[in-house]
Amino acid sequence: ESPLHKKISKLLRAPPGRIIIDRFSNSESRIEVDESVRDKHAFILSGDAFSVNEGLVDTALVAQALSLSDAKRITAILSYFPYARQD
């Protein structure tokens, strides 16, 4: 958890959610929402990742997992947006 995540959690007065991000042996991501988000507004805080593509895919998979878990609304906050500088 980064200092930015801590500050945003404090401002929102909401603890970070419980989510599991794991890797299968073939390096595919496994995302599991470990709490109820039904009818809640969920925020995804995504920063720079070791691998740009991996970070972007993980963010999309987290959004999908939250959607499948019936989150009412999902907002992604990207402090770094890959591919934005390309033509």
BELURJO-V683213 format. One record per helix or strand. SS is the DSSP state (H for helix, E for strand). FROM is the first residue (numbers start at 1). TO is the last residue. If there is no record, write none. Layout:
ss->SS from->FROM to->TO
ss->SS from->FROM to->TO
This chain:
ss->H from->3 to->12
ss->E from->19 to->23
ss->E from->29 to->33
ss->E from->38 to->38
ss->E from->41 to->46
ss->H from->52 to->68
ss->E from->71 to->71
ss->E from->73 to->78
